[in-house]
């Protein structure tokens, strides 16, 4: 598919918007969008996109400055912000929020690391941000080596597959055999790194490869493989790859291709400013969408007697139409919160929402 530079830029933001909307939907049980099985590809998409946009020519000093500000400090700020809001909500309605803060900073860090970032129930996407940060520490060296090789795309794909093999077939089983959380982090980095390197290696051909025939073939193949139980959702946060390496890759890559195909069609059709804004703010949405779920749970508790004190945030109130406000507020409230945090803390917006390029 031929796209102008402007259309490619819009397509990338549209793709981010589609993926983040699917991620929000995946955290709400019963949403019709979950029929699209977002757990099969939504997090691999963001690793893949990170590789596509990675600038391997940036100086190491500038790169690691960004790792510090846009990744490390962002995780800390978002953890504290969601933690404070969660405890305030818990104080008034006694909803489960997890054990977020210990008596000291060091104890809080140890708790968070040992729990795989699952202790703060309002910031469950933190595992992704942490894994992405780990990948970014090594990305300059790996990507520079790939770029300097005689056949970058082929070499990159081979390295990516090696990373994936180690993650799925070595460190993931070791995690479940030993319960050592370090193996879980290693698996996240290896498998996430695989998709990151895929994105870096294929960045020059992804848009030109988009066409009706491949898209139609992928949709049909996905339906068949999913119907046969060969591909289904994967659990990157806890190293669950039951389909195995190759079928996990197939399901993820098919979903990634479909997202880029749809976003490219949309970018050629028109300039959808709201969708573009959602894509630009995808990092904030990833961090804060569960706060929106909790606020709607409070409304459901008041209006319908929803047992908010007994339900985890991933088991929110549900009826036939409730998924609509949950997804809408889950997408747009974080955008508002991000701007409020910027004004309240005087922290530059570029830090609180990141950027579209690495």
C-alpha positions in Angstrom: 0.0 0.0 0.0 1.4 3.4 -1.0 1.2 6.0 1.7 2.6 9.5 2.0 4.8 10.4 4.9 1.8 12.2 6.5 -0.5 9.2 5.9 2.1 6.9 7.5 2.4 9.2 10.6 -1.4 9.1 10.9 -1.6 5.4 10.3 0.9 4.8 13.2 -1.2 6.9 15.6 -4.4 5.2 14.4 -2.7 1.8 14.9 -1.7 2.8 18.5 -5.3 3.9 19.1 -6.8 0.6 17.8 -4.4 -1.4 19.9 -4.9 0.6 23.1 -8.7 0.5 22.8 -8.4 -3.3 22.4 -6.2 -3.4 25.5 -8.7 -1.5 27.5 -11.4 -3.8 26.3 -9.4 -6.9 27.2 -9.4 -5.7 30.9 -13.2 -5.6 30.9 -14.9 -9.0 31.0 -17.7 -9.3 28.6 -16.8 -6.6 26.1 -17.8 -7.6 22.6 -14.3 -6.5 21.4 -12.9 -9.4 23.3 -14.3 -11.6 20.5 -11.3 -10.3 18.6 -9.0 -12.0 21.1 -6.8 -8.9 21.9 -4.6 -10.9 24.3 -3.2 -12.6 21.2 -1.5 -9.5 19.8 -2.1 -6.2 21.6 1.0 -6.2 23.7 3.2 -7.7 21.0 2.0 -4.9 18.8 3.4 -2.2 21.1 6.8 -4.0 21.3 6.8 -4.3 17.5 5.9 -0.6 17.1 8.7 0.3 19.5 11.1 -1.5 17.2 9.7 0.2 14.1 10.2 3.6 15.5 13.6 3.0 17.2 16.3 5.3 16.2 19.5 3.3 16.4 21.6 6.3 15.3 20.9 8.4 18.4 23.9 8.9 20.6 24.1 6.6 23.6 24.0 9.6 26.0 20.7 10.9 24.5 19.3 7.4 24.4 19.9 6.6 28.0 18.7 10.0 29.1 15.4 9.1 27.5 15.4 5.7 29.1 15.7 7.4 32.4 13.1 10.1 31.9 10.6 8.6 29.6 10.7 5.1 31.0 12.2 4.7 34.5 10.8 8.0 36.0 7.5 7.5 34.2 7.0 4.1 35.9 7.8 5.6 39.3 5.4 8.6 38.8 2.6 6.5 37.4 3.0 3.9 40.2 2.8 6.6 42.8 -0.1 8.4 41.1 -2.2 5.3 40.6 -1.3 4.1 44.1 -2.5 7.3 45.8 -5.7 7.3 43.8 -6.3 3.6 44.6 -5.9 4.1 48.3 -8.2 7.1 48.3 -10.9 5.1 46.5 -10.3 2.2 48.9 -10.7 4.5 51.9 -14.2 5.5 50.8 -15.6 2.3 49.3 -13.2 -0.4 50.5 -12.5 -1.8 47.1 -9.6 -4.2 46.6 -6.5 -2.4 45.4 -3.7 -4.7 46.4 -0.8 -3.9 48.7 0.8 -0.9 47.0 3.0 0.8 49.6 5.2 -0.7 52.3 6.7 1.2 55.3 9.8 2.1 53.4 10.7 2.9 49.8 13.1 -0.1 49.6 10.4 -2.5 51.0 7.9 -1.1 48.4 10.4 -1.7 45.6 11.1 -5.3 46.8 7.4 -6.0 47.1 6.7 -4.7 43.6 9.6 -6.7 42.1 8.7 -9.9 43.9 5.0 -9.6 42.9 5.8 -9.1 39.2 4.2 -5.6 39.4 0.8 -7.1 40.2 0.6 -5.7 43.7 -0.8 -2.4 42.5 -4.1 -3.5 41.0 -4.7 -0.1 39.4 -1.4 -0.2 37.4 -1.3 -3.6 35.9 0.3 -2.4 32.7 3.5 -1.6 34.6 5.0 -5.0 33.7 5.0 -3.9 30.1 6.6 -0.5 30.8 9.3 -2.2 32.9 9.9 -4.9 30.2 10.1 -2.2 27.5 12.6 -0.3 29.6 14.8 -3.4 30.0 14.7 -3.9 26.2 15.6 -0.3 25.6 18.8 -0.8 27.7 20.1 -3.3 25.2 18.4 -2.1 22.0 21.1 0.3 20.7 23.7 -2.5 20.6 21.5 -5.2 19.1 19.9 -2.9 16.5 23.2 -1.3 15.5 24.6 -4.7 14.9 21.6 -5.7 12.8 21.8 -2.4 10.8 25.4 -3.0 10.0 25.0 -6.6 8.9 25.0 -7.4 5.1 21.3 -8.5 5.1 19.7 -6.6 8.1 16.2 -7.9 7.7 17.2 -11.6 7.5 19.7 -11.3 10.3 17.2 -9.4 12.5 14.5 -12.0 12.0 17.0 -14.8 13.0 18.1 -12.9 16.1 14.4 -12.2 17.0 13.5 -15.9 16.6 16.5 -16.8 18.8 15.3 -14.4 21.5 11.7 -15.8 21.3 13.0 -19.4 21.5 15.0 -18.6 24.6 12.0 -16.9 26.2 9.3 -19.4 25.4 11.2 -22.6 25.6 13.9 -21.9 28.3 13.2 -19.1 30.7 9.3 -19.4 30.8 9.5 -23.1 31.9 12.2 -22.3 34.4 9.9 -19.6 35.9 7.1 -22.1 36.5 9.5 -24.8 37.7 11.3 -22.6 40.2 8.8 -19.7 40.8 11.8 -17.4 40.6 10.4 -14.1 39.4 13.7 -13.2 37.7 12.9 -15.8 35.0 9.5 -14.1 34.4 11.2 -10.8 33.8 13.8 -12.5 31.5 10.9 -14.1 29.5 9.2 -10.8 29.2 12.4 -9.2 27.9 13.2 -12.0 25.5 9.8 -12.3 24.0 9.1 -8.6 24.0 12.6 -8.2 22.5 11.7 -10.6 19.7 8.7 -8.5 18.6 10.8 -5.3 19.1 13.5 -6.7 16.7 10.8 -7.9 14.3 9.5 -4.3 14.2 13.0 -2.9 13.7 13.9 -5.4 11.0 10.7 -5.0 9.0 10.1 -1.3 9.4 11.0 -0.5 5.8 8.6 -3.0 4.3 5.6 -3.1 6.7 3.6 -0.5 4.9 4.5 -1.6 1.4 3.5 -5.2 2.3 -0.1 -4.2 3.1 -2.6 -5.3 0.5 -6.1 -6.9 0.3 -4.9 -10.4 -0.6 -2.6 -10.8 2.3 -5.1 -9.2 4.7 -7.9 -11.5 3.5 -5.6 -14.6 3.7 -4.5 -13.7 7.2 -8.1 -13.2 8.4 -9.2 -16.6 7.0 -6.1 -18.3 8.3 -6.7 -16.8 11.8 -10.3 -17.9 11.9 -9.2 -21.5 10.9 -6.3 -21.7 13.4 -8.3 -20.1 16.2 -11.2 -22.5 15.5 -8.9 -25.5 15.7 -7.5 -24.2 19.0 -4.0 -23.7 17.6 -3.8 -20.0 18.3 -5.3 -18.1 21.2 -4.5 -15.4 23.7 -1.1 -15.4 25.3 -0.1 -14.1 28.7 3.1 -12.1 28.4 2.8 -10.6 31.9 3.1 -14.1 33.4 5.0 -15.9 30.6 2.1 -18.0 29.4 2.7 -19.3 25.9 0.5 -22.4 25.6 0.3 -22.3 21.8 4.1 -22.7 21.7 6.6 -20.4 20.0 5.6 -20.6 16.4 1.8 -20.4 16.9 2.2 -17.6 19.4 4.2 -15.7 16.8 1.6 -16.5 14.1 -1.3 -15.2 16.2 0.6 -12.0 17.2 1.9 -11.2 13.7 -1.5 -11.8 12.1 -3.0 -9.3 14.6 -0.3 -6.8 14.1 -0.6 -6.9 10.4 -4.4 -6.5 10.6 -4.0 -3.5 12.8 -1.6 -1.8 10.4 -3.8 -2.7 7.5 -6.9 -1.2 9.0 -5.1 1.9 10.3 -3.5 2.5 6.9 -7.0 2.3 5.2 -8.3 4.8 7.7 -5.3 7.1 7.2 -5.9 7.3 3.5 -9.7 7.8 4.0 -9.6 10.8 6.3 -8.0 12.6 9.2 -9.7 11.3 12.3 -8.5 13.7 14.9 -10.0 12.0 18.0 -8.6 8.6 17.0 -5.2 10.2 16.4 -5.3 11.8 19.8 -6.1 8.5 21.4 -3.1 7.0 19.7 -0.8 9.9 20.8 -2.0 9.4 24.4 -1.8 5.6 24.4 0.8 5.5 27.1 -1.4 7.5 29.5 -4.3 5.3 28.6 -2.3 2.2 29.3 -1.3 3.6 32.7 -4.5 5.0 34.0 -7.5 3.3 32.4 -8.2 1.1 35.4 -8.9 4.2 37.5 -11.9 4.9 35.1 -13.1 1.3 35.7 -13.0 1.9 39.5 -15.0 5.1 39.2 -17.7 3.4 37.2 -17.7 0.6 39.7 -18.6 3.2 42.4 -21.5 4.4 40.2 -22.7 0.8 39.8 -22.3 0.2 43.6 -24.5 3.3 44.3 -27.1 2.6 41.6 -27.3 -1.2 41.4 -25.8 -2.5 44.6 -22.6 -3.8 42.9 -20.5 -5.6 45.6 -17.5 -3.3 45.0 -15.7 -4.5 48.2 -15.5 -8.1 46.9 -14.5 -7.6 43.3 -11.1 -7.1 41.8 -10.8 -4.3 39.3 -10.6 -6.9 36.5 -14.0 -8.1 37.5 -16.0 -4.9 37.2 -19.7 -4.4 37.1 -21.3 -5.9 33.9 -24.6 -5.8 32.1 -25.5 -6.0 28.4 -24.6 -2.4 27.7 -22.1 -1.5 30.5 -19.1 -2.2 28.3 -19.8 1.0 26.4 -19.2 3.5 29.2 -16.3 1.4 30.6 -14.4 1.5 27.4 -15.2 5.1 26.5 -14.2 6.4 30.0 -11.3 4.0 30.1 -9.9 5.6 27.0 -10.7 9.2 27.6 -10.4 9.7 31.3 -6.6 8.9 31.3 -6.1 11.7 28.7 -7.7 14.1 31.1 -5.8 12.8 34.1 -2.5 13.1 32.2 -3.2 16.8 31.6 -4.2 17.3 35.2 -1.0 15.7 36.4 1.0 17.9 34.1 -0.6 21.1 35.5 -0.5 19.9 39.1 3.1 18.8 39.2 4.6 21.1 36.6 6.2 18.0 35.0 6.5 18.5 31.2 3.8 16.7 29.2 6.5 14.9 27.2 7.5 13.0 30.3 4.1 12.1 31.5 2.9 10.7 28.2 6.1 9.8 26.5 6.6 10.2 22.8 5.9 8.3 19.6 9.6 7.8 18.8 12.4 6.1 20.7 
